[in-house]
Amino acid sequence: MLAACSDEGGGTDGGGRTTLSYGMWDPAQVPGMQQIIAAFEKEHPDISVRIELTPWASYWTTLKTSMRGGTAPDVFWMNAVNFQLYAAHDVLEPLSEHIARDRTPVDRHPEQLVRLYAYDGTQYGLPKDFDTIGLWYNKALFDKAGVKYPDTSWTWDDLRDAAAELTNPRERVHGFCSEMQRQIVLYPAIHAAGGHVLRDGKSGFGDERTIEGLRFLTDMIDRGWSPPQSAMVENIGRVRFWSEKAAMVHDLSAMAGQMYAVPALKDHAGVTVLPKGRERTTVIHGLANVISAKSDKKAAAWKFVHFMAGRRAAEIQAKSGVTISSYAGTQDAWLKSMPEFDLKHFIAMEKYGVPYPSSKNTAVWENLQYPLLGAAFSGKGGIEGAARTLGEQMDRALKEERDS
């Protein structure tokens, strides 16, 4: 119980204030987080928060090491891929009782995200933001090819037709990038075809609808409308779009700020909803704030996490323009932060959102995808057999996960 938690035994700055450490990985979000922290400290003058920034490339390794050594941040960022692994090993503080007692407004955040950070009926994380996927397009390349801009009526057929017309081998321009990127390309295509990645503890990669979604992507590689995956290892789809060598790409709402920072794209990039396959869908994901179960400052940590889940923090985050705040009704500031882009389509995609698929050992079966599907995404093999093999190996990994 929170009443039993104590901030005694260290963690003060010498003036009686409790100092919390806050782990995160994105330097672009530091200014916004500093503003949120300042607002929190104003309300709680007995608590200070110190950001511990660790680059994404080493964040999870550093976190695991600090967990073992008892030096993990008091509060830190968590994503869906890693959440169940941490929750299952009792290294996260349960939040359900705190939420009920303090009436934390979890119902103001997307239900899909709230569910992502619950394990065995207990809430361990509270969302701070969310991402959806949109179709980004280069208006200058569309104008040059005489192709109509994408809109909310587009289907996969429209995307295919446009990709064919926009591909210009002489200028090394491709119409689209069928990249092996899980969140922004693979998973949305699978669900748009009516397939699934993971359901009831079993793989969906052997499902015919899943294969249909993957075939939609590999077909554009085979026809030359997208570069093969082998050509996108170094020069990824996003970079090709920035350099105006790809007319269309799927990408995250969180990348809007980086698009905005490219002068040419700020002038002539557009974004709309993802085209409809059998269904219109997107993958929704977002980060959550969690508390270390080993923290000796849990009372203060909870006050901070509770504040971060509220309207005031969300409004500050939205104004920073880096990512979409997950608190309902606070996204207007984000939409207005980049008026050249029609960012409302990312908000519209929320209702089509499918939660990012995850299990206790997500990384184990996700790491099977690239080696098994890679040949098909490089134009060197059929996707059907590769997907079925992946499904079989993924099911074995999931069984080992359940039995462990």
N, C-alpha and C positions, 0 to 999 in steps of 0.2 A: 504494500500500500504506500501511496505517496507520503502519507503522514509519517511513515517509518523511515523515510529517506532523510539523510542529513548531509549538509554541506560542510560539516566540520572535518577537521583532519587534513587541512591543506587546501590548495587551490585558490588562495586569496592573494591579493596584490599588496598586502601589507597594510592596507587601509580598511580592512574588514570586508572588502568586496570579494565575491566569488568570481573567479575567472574561468570561463568555459573555453575549451578548444573546439573549433568547428572545422571539420574536414571537408574539402571540396576539390574539384579538379579543373574547373573551367576559368581561366584568367579573365575571359570576357565578362563573366558574371560578378567579378570581385567588386567593381564600383557599386553595382546595385545591391549586393549583399552588405557592403559597408553602410549604405544608407539605411537598409533594414535594421542592421545592428544598432545604428545610432538611435533609431526610433525606439527599438526595444530597450536600450539602456536608459533612455529618457524616462520610460515607464517603470523601469526596474533599476534604479540607481545603485542598488546593492550588487548588481551582476554586470560583469563585463564579458565580452565575447572576442576571442582572438582567432582569426582565420588561419587555418593551416592548409596552404595550397600545395597539392601534389599533382604533377602532370599525369594525364590519363594513362600514359604508357606504363607508369609505375604505381598508379594509385592502389590497385587491388593487391599487388605484391606487398607494398608498404603497409597497407591496412592489415593484412594477415599477420605480418611480422609484428606489428604493434599490438595486435590482439593477443598474440602468444606472450608478448613481453609485458602486457598490462599497461601499455602506454597509448592505446588507441584514443582518438579524439572523443570527447564527451558526446558530441553530436556530429553526425557525418552524413554525406550523401549516399544514397543507395539506389541501385537500378534493379529492374525486374530480372535480368539475367542472373544476378548474384543473390537476390533476396532470399529465396527459399533455402539456399545452402546455409546462409548465416542464421536465419530464423530457426532452422532445424538443429543447429548446434548451440542453441541457448546463449548466444553472444549479443543478442539484441534485447533491450528492455521491453517487456510487454506494455502496451499503451492503453488497452481497452478500458481498464478501470479509471485511469486518469481522464480519458476522453468522456466517459459517462459522467464522472463527477464534475468536471469543469465545463461540460456541454460544448466541447470543441466542435466547431461547425463542419464536421466531415461531410454532411449532406450537401454542402455548397461546392464540393469537388466532384468531378466525374466519377460515377459509381464504378466504372471499369478500372480506374486507377486506384480507388480505395481498395477494391478487391485484390488487386495485384499485390498489395502490401499487407495482406492478412494471411496467416498460416495456422491451420488447425483451429480455426474459429477465433483466433486472437489477432488483434491489430498491432502491428509492430512498426509501421511507418505511416507518415502523413504526407500526401502529395504537396509539392510546391509549384509544379509547372506541368505542362503537357506538350507533346509534339504530335502533329499529324503530318501526312505526306500530301504534297500537291504536285501538279504538273507545271514545271517551269518551262518557258519558251522564249526564244530570241526573236523579237519582233522584226529586227532588221533582216535576219535570214528568211523569215516568212515573207516579208515584203519583196525581197529579191527573187524568191521563187514563185511569187504570186499565189501563195497559199493563205487561206483564211485562218485567222487566229483560233486557237482552241477556245471552247466555251463549255458551259455546263451541260450542253446536249451531247457532247462527244462520247462515242463508244470506242471499243478497241478497233473496230473497222476504220473509224476516222483517224485514229492514231497511226494505224498501219499505212493507210493511204498517204497521209501527210509525211510520214517518215520516208516513204519511197520517193516522193517529190522533192523533199528537202535534201536528200543525200546527193552530194556532189563530189565524186571521187577526184576530179581534177583539183579541187580546192581542199581536199581532205576533210570535208564536212560530212558528218553523219546526221541522219534525221533524229536518231534516238540512241540512248545508251542502255542496253540490256545487261546491266552490270550485276555481278553476283554480290549484291549487298542486301543482307537479310531484311533489315527493317524497312528500307525505302523502295526496294524493287522486288525481291523474291516473295516475301510474305504478302504484300498487297496483291500481287498477281495471282498467287495461290488462292487467296480468299475471294478475289473478284471472279474467279472461275467456279466458285462454289466448293472449293477444296478446303483443306485444313492442314496445319502443321502438326498439331498435337491435340488429341481429344481423348478424354477418359484414360489418360496414361498410356496411350498408344500413338504411334506415328501415323501421319496422314500422307506420307510421301508415296505410298503405293496406291493411293486412291486415284481413280481415273480423272476426277475433276482437278485434283492437285496437279497431275501430269499435264492436263490441258493448260493450266496457268503457266507452268514452266515452259511448255511448248510454244506458247505465245511469245515468250521472251527469246527462246533460242531460234525461233523461226526468223526473227528480224536479224539475228547474227548471220544465219545461213544465207539470207538474201542480200547481205551486205549493207543493210540499213542501219546497223549498229556495229561498232568495232567489237572484235572478239574479246573475251575476258583476258586472254594472254596479252592484249595490247593495253589493257586498263589496269594492270598491276601497278605500274609506276604512274601513269597518267590517268587517274580515275575519272569517272564520268563528270563529277562536279568540276574538276579542273578543266576538262574539255569544254564544258559549258562556259566557264569563266573566260577561256581563251577563244570563244566563239567558233569552236570546231564541232560542237554538238548543238543541234537546233532545239532539242527537247530533252529534259531529264526529269526523273522523279527526285524530289528532295524534301528535306525536313523544313518545317516552319522555323526551327531554330537556326537554319542557315540563311534566313532572310537578311539578317544583319551583314553577313559576309557578302551576299549578293549586292547589297546596297553599297558596300564599300568598293565595289568594282565600278569605276566611272562609266564605262560603256554599258554595263548591265543596269545601273541605276537609271540610265537614259532610255534603254529599250528592252528591258526584260519584263515579262509578264508572268502571271501565275494564275492557275485555275484549279478546279477540283480534278481528281483523277478520273480518267475516262471509265465508262462502265463496261465491264465484261458481262458475265451472266448477272452480276450484281455490282453495285457501286460500293466500294469498301476502301478502308485505309487501316493501317496499323496505328493504334494510339499507344503512346508510351509517355512516361513522365518520371521525373526523379522524386524521391521521397526523403524526408528527414527522419533519421532514426537515432536512438540513444544507445550508447554502449552499455551492456549489462554490467560491465566492470567499472563504470564511472563511479566515483565517490561523491559526485555532485549532481545526483539525479533530480533532486527537487528543482534546482536552478535550470538544469538541462530541459526538464519538462516545460517549465515556464517559457523557455525559448522556442521549443518545438510547437507549443500551443500558439504562441504569438505568430510564428511563421505560417501557421495554417489559417490565419485570420485575414480579414479584408485589408487592414492597413498594410501588412507586409506584401500582399498580393498587388495592391495598387502601386506601391513603390517599385516592385519587380516589373510590372507591366510598363511603367514609364521608362525603364532602362532600355526597352526595345530589343533585348537579347532573346527572350523566350516568352511563351504565352503563360501567364499566370493561370493556375488551375481553379482559382476561386471564382465561382460564377458571378458574372456582372462586372468584372474588373478588367476585361480585355480591351476596352476602347482605347486606352492609352497606348497599348501595343499597336493597335491598328493604325493609329494616327502618327506613330513614330516614323513610319516610312510611307508617306502618302503616295509616292510614285507607284507602289505595288498594291494590288488589290488583295490585301491580306485576309479579307473577310472569308475567303474560300477555305482557309485553314480552319477557321472556327466552324464553318458550315460542315466540314468533313467530320467533326466530332461525333455527330449522330450516326455516322457510318463506321465508327471506330471498332476495331477488333483488338482486344488487349494483346500485347506482345506475348507470344507463347513462352512459357517457362515451366521448369520443374526444379527439383532439388539440385540436380547436376546439369543444368541447361548447357553449360559450356562443353560437356562431354559429347553430347549428340550434335550440337551445332558445329563442333570442330570436324565432324564427318562430312559436312556438306560440301565444302570446297574441293577436297580431293576426289570425292565421288562424282560430283556434278561438273567439275572443271573442264573435262574434255568436251562435254556437250555444249558448254558455254564458250568454247573456243572453236566450235565448228568441226570437231573431230570425233563425234560420236553421237548416238541416239540418246535422247533425254529419257525415253520410256524405261529402258533397262537400267539406266543409272539411277533414276528415281526409285524404282522398285528395290534395287539393291540397298539404297540409302534407307528406305523404309524398314527393311529387314534388320540392318545393322543398328538403326536407331532403336527399334523395338528391343533388341538384345541389351543395348545400353540402358534403356528404361527399366527392363526387368532387373538388371544388376543394381540399379538405383533403388528399386523397391525392396530388393532382398538384402541390401546392405544395412 
